[in-house]
Amino acid sequence: MNPGPENAGSSGSPGDDALAQRMQQLGIREEDIEETFVRSGGHGGQNVNKTATCVMLKHRPTGFQVKCQTTRHQGRNRELARQMLLDKIEEARRKAAANERSRVEKLRRQKRPRSRTAKERILADKARRSERKQQRRWSGD
């Protein structure tokens, strides 16, 4: 199979296209990712011990780091590591958005005027407290 001009720019894997599209949606550039290969350990025998199949990625703008040594193949680990990194960045953005929503909701609740019944209850509590304080006063007769 000769690579023709129609697929000259792609690596051929449909997963790579989906990964590139997801990176573009999140606004993450390939230049922002620092990639390091190290030897992995565990299962995989001599292949794992001799070759650098473990992939470490660092997203420079956020400082997030991911390490993947799931498979014996460096190419597959690269793809999995990128997916893990995108998941991590997506989760952080989702948490930040949720925190902002809850902060705005809290401010809205704090600024809302009290209802009439709430005001009456507060005044009744004040009156009871005042009555107790009156009873505790020492009369010097």
Number of C-alpha atoms within 10 A of each C-alpha: 3 6 10 8 7 7 10 10 9 11 10 11 8 9 11 13 13 11 16 15 12 14 16 12 9 13 9 16 11 12 9 12 19 12 18 13 16 14 14 22 17 9 13 13 10 9 15 20 15 11 15 18 25 24 25 21 21 19 21 12 9 10 10 15 17 18 22 21 24 18 17 20 16 20 13 15 20 23 16 20 24 24 16 17 21 20 12 15 18 13 12 14 13 12 12 12 12 12 12 12 11 12 12 12 12 11 10 10 11 10 9 8 9 11 8 9 9 11 12 12 11 11 12 12 12 12 12 11 11 11 11 11 10 10 9 8 8 7 6 4 3
